[in-house]
Amino acid sequence: MQVLQVQLEVGPDPAEVGRARRWARSRLVGSGIGDDEPLAETLILLISELVTNAVVHTGCPAVLRMLFGGAGASGAAGTVRVEVADASECPPRRRHAEGDDTGGRGLELVDGLADRWGWLPEGGGKQIWCEVDRCGPVRPPEAPSVVGRGGEACEPPSCLFTNLT
């Protein structure tokens, strides 16, 4: 199956997140995912969280990529992969938000909504990615599992984070 990749450069201004959402929504529609489908809303939320993390926590521009039509890490056909690359070598760090905290929930959302996610070094920075299987149900958040190559626990940067049901 052919894979279609589209890419957008996002400036370091947090206002750029809205532009990234609008751009992604138009690409989703172009790939056959309806604007009002739950899958589209899930992907837009994932994109919003990953792009926000990149521009807010690094203060640097980021690159948003979306890949359609290929098989993801699980081999599922029709997987949509979202990648956000930035210039920071610092690994992503999950935080636990308390009560009225206005931040700290981004990677928890990614973990709960994506079928798989992880990160790896890219150039002088890193790439954080997530995958959602188009044919699979959108799942509510659940406890994360960490699976590495060969089924063993691993340490970044070679980790694959996945929700197992």
Backbone torsions as a table, in degrees:
resi	resn	phi	psi	omega
1	MET	NA	140.3	-179.1
2	GLN	-76.9	140.6	178.2
3	VAL	-105.2	131.0	176.3
4	LEU	-104.8	125.4	178.4
5	GLN	-116.8	132.5	174.6
6	VAL	-125.2	152.2	-172.5
7	GLN	-142.2	144.0	177.6
8	LEU	-136.7	132.6	172.8
9	GLU	-88.8	133.1	-176.4
10	VAL	-117.8	128.8	179.1
11	GLY	-71.8	170.8	-176.1
12	PRO	-76.7	-4.7	179.6
13	ASP	-77.8	127.0	179.0
14	PRO	-55.9	-22.6	176.9
15	ALA	-64.6	-19.5	178.8
16	GLU	-67.1	-18.5	-179.5
17	VAL	-61.7	-40.1	177.0
18	GLY	-61.4	-40.9	177.7
19	ARG	-63.8	-40.1	178.6
20	ALA	-63.6	-40.5	178.2
21	ARG	-63.4	-45.3	-179.9
22	ARG	-63.3	-43.5	179.1
23	TRP	-61.2	-47.2	-178.9
24	ALA	-63.1	-41.8	179.9
25	ARG	-60.1	-41.2	179.4
26	SER	-66.8	-35.0	178.3
27	ARG	-71.6	-35.0	176.7
28	LEU	-63.0	-46.0	178.1
29	VAL	-60.0	-41.6	178.7
30	GLY	-64.5	-22.1	179.8
31	SER	-92.1	-0.2	178.6
32	GLY	97.3	7.5	176.7
33	ILE	-96.0	115.3	-177.5
34	GLY	-60.7	142.2	-177.3
35	ASP	-57.5	-30.2	-176.8
36	ASP	-101.0	6.0	178.3
37	GLU	-72.3	145.2	176.4
38	PRO	-56.3	-35.0	178.6
39	LEU	-60.6	-42.2	179.1
40	ALA	-63.4	-44.6	179.9
41	GLU	-63.0	-39.8	178.0
42	THR	-63.4	-46.1	-179.5
43	LEU	-64.3	-40.0	178.5
44	ILE	-64.4	-39.4	177.5
45	LEU	-65.1	-43.3	178.0
46	LEU	-61.1	-45.3	179.1
47	ILE	-61.6	-44.9	179.7
48	SER	-58.9	-45.1	-179.5
49	GLU	-65.5	-45.8	-177.3
50	LEU	-67.9	-41.3	179.0
51	VAL	-68.2	-42.1	177.9
52	THR	-58.9	-47.6	178.5
53	ASN	-57.3	-43.6	-177.3
54	ALA	-63.5	-49.2	-174.2
55	VAL	-79.2	-32.8	-178.6
56	VAL	-76.9	-44.7	-174.0
57	HIS	-84.1	-17.1	178.9
58	THR	-109.1	-26.6	-175.6
59	GLY	69.1	14.4	-177.7
60	CYS	-116.9	161.1	173.0
61	PRO	-62.6	160.7	178.4
62	ALA	-135.5	164.9	175.8
63	VAL	-121.5	123.9	177.0
64	LEU	-100.2	126.6	175.6
65	ARG	-124.3	142.9	173.9
66	MET	-127.3	133.8	179.2
67	LEU	-120.4	129.5	-177.1
68	PHE	-119.3	145.8	166.4
69	GLY	90.6	-7.7	-179.2
70	GLY	-95.7	-175.4	176.2
71	ALA	-97.2	136.1	178.7
72	GLY	-82.7	-169.5	-178.4
73	ALA	-58.5	-29.8	-179.8
74	SER	-81.5	-8.4	-177.3
75	GLY	85.9	4.6	-178.5
76	ALA	-72.2	128.9	177.8
77	ALA	-70.5	147.1	175.8
78	GLY	80.8	23.8	178.3
79	THR	-76.7	137.9	171.9
80	VAL	-102.3	124.9	179.5
81	ARG	-112.0	132.2	176.8
82	VAL	-113.9	130.3	177.7
83	GLU	-127.6	135.6	174.6
84	VAL	-127.3	117.3	-179.7
85	ALA	-107.2	139.4	176.3
86	ASP	-136.4	175.7	-173.7
87	ALA	-91.0	4.0	-178.9
88	SER	-92.3	134.3	176.8
89	GLU	-83.6	-9.3	-178.6
90	CYS	-66.4	130.4	179.7
91	PRO	-68.5	156.5	175.9
92	PRO	-65.0	146.7	-177.8
93	ARG	-129.0	117.5	177.1
94	ARG	-73.2	134.5	176.3
95	ARG	-117.4	160.4	176.5
96	HIS	-113.0	113.2	-179.4
97	ALA	-78.1	143.9	176.8
98	GLU	-109.6	138.7	171.9
99	GLY	32.6	-101.4	-174.3
100	ASP	-91.0	8.8	178.8
101	ASP	-55.4	138.8	-179.8
102	THR	-92.4	-4.1	178.4
103	GLY	-140.6	176.2	175.7
104	GLY	98.2	7.9	-178.4
105	ARG	-110.0	-5.8	-172.2
106	GLY	-56.5	-54.6	-178.1
107	LEU	-71.8	-25.3	173.0
108	GLU	-64.6	-41.8	176.3
109	LEU	-63.1	-45.2	179.3
110	VAL	-59.2	-45.9	-179.2
111	ASP	-62.4	-38.1	-178.1
112	GLY	-77.9	-29.0	-174.1
113	LEU	-99.1	-31.1	-177.7
114	ALA	-83.4	151.5	174.1
115	ASP	-72.9	-34.0	178.6
116	ARG	-150.0	151.0	172.0
117	TRP	-157.3	161.5	179.2
118	GLY	-175.7	-168.3	178.6
119	TRP	-151.0	160.4	178.0
120	LEU	-158.0	156.3	177.6
121	PRO	-64.8	145.2	175.8
122	GLU	-144.0	115.8	-177.8
123	GLY	58.0	-129.2	177.7
124	GLY	-91.4	7.7	-177.9
125	GLY	-131.5	-137.3	-179.0
126	LYS	-146.0	165.0	174.5
127	GLN	-126.7	128.4	172.2
128	ILE	-107.9	133.1	-175.4
129	TRP	-132.9	158.5	171.7
130	CYS	-146.8	157.3	179.5
131	GLU	-131.6	141.8	174.7
132	VAL	-129.5	127.2	178.8
133	ASP	-80.1	125.0	-176.3
134	ARG	-63.4	-33.5	-176.4
135	CYS	-88.7	-7.6	-177.6
136	GLY	-89.1	159.4	176.7
137	PRO	-72.2	151.2	173.0
138	VAL	-78.1	123.0	-172.9
139	ARG	-98.8	148.6	171.8
140	PRO	-73.8	159.4	179.4
141	PRO	-57.2	144.4	177.3
142	GLU	-144.1	173.8	-179.4
143	ALA	-64.3	136.6	-178.1
144	PRO	-76.9	154.1	171.3
145	SER	-124.4	146.4	177.3
146	VAL	-112.8	123.2	-179.2
147	VAL	-126.5	127.1	178.5
148	GLY	-105.9	-177.1	176.3
149	ARG	-58.0	135.9	-179.5
150	GLY	76.7	9.9	177.4
151	GLY	79.8	5.7	-179.8
152	GLU	-99.0	155.7	176.1
153	ALA	-61.5	147.3	-178.3
154	CYS	-138.4	168.8	175.8
155	GLU	-109.6	146.4	175.2
156	PRO	-56.0	150.2	17.7
157	PRO	-98.6	8.9	-174.9
158	SER	-100.6	23.7	-176.1
159	CYS	-84.3	148.4	171.7
160	LEU	-122.2	120.2	179.6
161	PHE	-101.9	131.4	-176.3
162	THR	-143.2	151.0	171.8
163	ASN	-95.4	123.5	179.1
164	LEU	-107.0	131.4	177.6
165	THR	-118.7	NA	NA
